[in-house]
Amino acid sequence: MWVYAICYLAAFLADRAGWHWPAGLCLMAAAVWLYLTEYGRTGNLVHLRGLFSLFWVGGQGIACLKLSRLQVPWSGLTWACFFLAFAGFFLTFEVLERREGGREGMDAGPRGRRLWAGGGGIFHGNGSGAKPLGGMRGDGLFGSLMAVTAVSLAAFCFEAWYLGYIPFLVRGVPHAYSYFHVTGVHYFTVSCVLVPGLGVLFFLTDRGRSGRGKRLAAAAAMAVSLLIPLLCVSRFQLILAVLLAVFVYIQWMGNFPLLLGAGIGVLMVAAYVVLTIARSHDVAYLNGIFEMKYEEMPIFITQPYMYIANNYENFNYLVEHLERFAFGMRSLFPLWALTGLKFVMPSLADYPILVNKEELTTVTLFYDAYYDFGVAGVLALSCGLGAVSFFLVKGLRRMRNPVGFLFYAQLAVYLMLSFFTTWFSNPTTWFYLAVTAAVYGYCAFRGSGR
């Protein structure tokens, strides 16, 4: 933590002096050091504190480069909030870990340190993953992944019929996906993102015991679950589905084949480009929105840069323009949405989003926390997430229900993409967690009968 504090102070002073590249590189170096320290300590490639350190701090470093004309010097209060967002998480995790006896029981298992090995290469984490537990069964997983796939596919077909179009087949409408929503139904459509993770768990626990037909059906369900985001032209849902599956595999196995990771990366880049074209987002359109200082910047650099950097700018915009706090109303939006109260009392959700440009609406994990309670809200959320992360990391090695790995993977993705959206004031996040909890309960029930 002291290394982070020193680097943060140096970045703050450099930014104040107008030295944006040194400020950004300083924070990015701190992020990499924090992640590698966590990895070296635990041998876990997807350790929750390590992921949050790398992507939250690293994302801030990227934003500090100030490559767009939309970016402005941050206020001192914004810098304080970003610091507390990390410090609260890190220190809460640290205090709980020391109180529970330090690393004992959390870092158990061999620690493979090699990042490359022969035969195609392997990223090594804790080597044995959860396998030393032994006896973990996948009762109910096949039925669960087939059921979630069937419901998601039926919901997608209903939306396509009711709305009269499929976003992937529409041309010249940049926001076709934004309108592809039937209230209440779309939650079920996007639940397909959970299927690849469930499919990975099924194959890991099945170990070839099921017949060929069952395995083919599971593979087909996974393929359908990836096809739905493609037809919806949702890059985000596709990335989420793949990340959940990858994180489940890594946490279970403790490693990940390098060639497989490279192959997935190539396919994801190709799919991202196709979906960008399908959404009618050409280079001129994107460059006009992002307002890069260097107009010749390649779009494959510009787009991911702005999808990271401008979220921090939107937080700073909120800090500088918010006139009154919402006192919990923003964070409770999932309650208003999932119960339908927002339609009965629209004033419950009548809190406009404050962003620096209308088209760029992505925000950080802590946006609504500040909107509700200011600095206190940011610190409370960061401490809460640090505590939840600690208990999930601690409990995973004692997990007897494989669906617990999907819970872990979800939180890992949310922390990894902490620069992207509020997550926990998004009703879809809670719907995912509710579906996962239902599957967890069903698998526990099926397993208890053995």
QUIZIBEL-V816152 format. One record per pair of residues at least 4 apart in sequence whose C-alpha atoms are under 6 Angstrom apart, sorted by sequence separation. I is the first residue (numbers start at 1). J is the second residue. D is the distance in whole Angstrom. If there is no record, write none. Layout:
I_J_D + I_J_D
//
This chain:
4_8_6 + 11_15_6 + 15_19_5 + 21_25_6 + 22_26_6 + 25_29_6 + 33_37_6 + 36_40_6 + 39_43_5 + 52_56_6 + 53_57_6 + 54_58_5 + 55_59_5 + 81_85_6 + 84_88_6 + 87_91_6 + 88_92_6 + 91_95_6 + 98_102_4 + 103_107_6 + 117_121_4 + 158_162_6 + 159_163_6 + 160_164_6 + 182_186_6 + 195_199_6 + 202_206_6 + 229_233_6 + 243_247_6 + 249_253_6 + 250_254_5 + 268_272_6 + 277_281_6 + 281_285_6 + 283_287_6 + 287_291_6 + 299_303_6 + 305_309_6 + 306_310_5 + 318_322_5 + 334_338_6 + 335_339_6 + 336_340_6 + 341_345_6 + 342_346_5 + 370_374_4 + 373_377_5 + 385_389_6 + 391_395_6 + 392_396_6 + 412_416_6 + 414_418_6 + 443_447_6 + 14_19_5 + 15_20_5 + 39_44_5 + 66_71_6 + 97_102_5 + 116_121_5 + 117_122_6 + 160_165_5 + 181_186_6 + 229_234_5 + 250_255_5 + 276_281_6 + 336_341_5 + 337_342_6 + 116_122_5 + 160_166_6 + 250_256_6 + 336_342_5 + 342_348_6 + 370_377_5 + 15_23_6 + 115_123_5 + 229_237_6 + 369_377_5 + 370_378_6 + 14_23_5 + 115_124_6 + 167_176_6 + 229_238_5 + 369_378_5 + 114_124_6 + 167_177_6 + 11_23_4 + 38_50_5 + 112_124_5 + 366_378_6 + 112_125_6 + 112_126_6 + 35_50_5 + 111_126_5 + 112_127_6 + 110_126_6 + 111_127_6 + 110_127_6 + 7_26_6 + 35_54_5 + 31_53_6 + 32_54_6 + 31_54_5 + 4_30_6 + 31_57_5 + 196_222_5 + 31_58_5 + 195_222_6 + 28_58_5 + 28_61_5 + 156_189_5 + 192_225_5 + 27_61_5 + 155_189_5 + 152_188_5 + 318_354_6 + 24_61_4 + 152_189_4 + 331_368_6 + 403_440_5 + 24_62_6 + 330_368_6 + 24_64_5 + 152_192_6 + 24_65_5 + 314_355_5 + 233_275_6 + 314_356_6 + 149_192_6 + 20_64_6 + 21_65_5 + 328_372_5 + 20_65_5 + 327_372_4 + 325_371_6 + 326_372_4 + 327_373_6 + 197_244_6 + 325_372_5 + 193_241_4 + 197_245_4 + 325_373_6 + 196_245_5 + 145_195_6 + 311_362_6 + 311_363_4 + 315_367_6 + 145_198_6 + 311_364_6 + 365_418_5 + 364_418_6 + 364_419_4 + 364_420_5 + 365_421_5 + 363_420_6 + 364_421_5 + 365_422_4 + 362_420_6 + 363_421_5 + 364_422_6 + 362_421_6 + 141_202_6 + 168_231_5 + 42_107_5 + 167_232_5 + 168_233_6 + 138_205_5 + 43_111_5 + 137_205_6 + 45_125_5 + 44_125_5 + 43_125_5 + 44_126_5 + 43_126_4 + 334_425_6 + 333_425_6 + 334_426_6 + 334_427_4 + 331_425_5 + 174_279_5 + 174_280_5 + 172_280_6 + 168_278_6 + 129_251_6 + 130_252_5 + 129_252_5 + 129_253_4 + 128_253_6 + 129_254_4 + 128_254_5 + 127_254_5 + 126_254_5 + 125_254_5 + 125_255_5 + 124_255_4 + 123_255_5 + 123_256_5 + 122_256_6 + 122_257_4 + 123_258_6 + 121_257_6 + 122_258_5 + 121_258_5 + 120_259_6 + 248_405_6 + 248_409_6 + 247_409_5 + 244_409_5 + 69_291_6 + 68_291_6 + 69_292_6 + 68_292_4 + 69_293_6 + 67_292_6 + 68_293_5 + 67_293_6 + 78_316_6 + 63_309_4 + 136_400_6 + 130_397_6 + 106_394_6 + 88_379_6 + 92_383_6 + 85_378_6 + 89_382_5 + 93_386_5 + 85_379_6 + 88_382_5 + 89_383_5 + 92_386_5 + 93_387_6 + 84_379_6 + 88_383_5 + 85_382_5 + 89_386_4 + 93_390_6 + 140_443_5 + 139_443_6 + 140_446_6 + 139_446_6 + 139_447_5 + 55_416_6 + 52_415_5 + 48_412_6 + 52_416_6 + 51_416_5
//
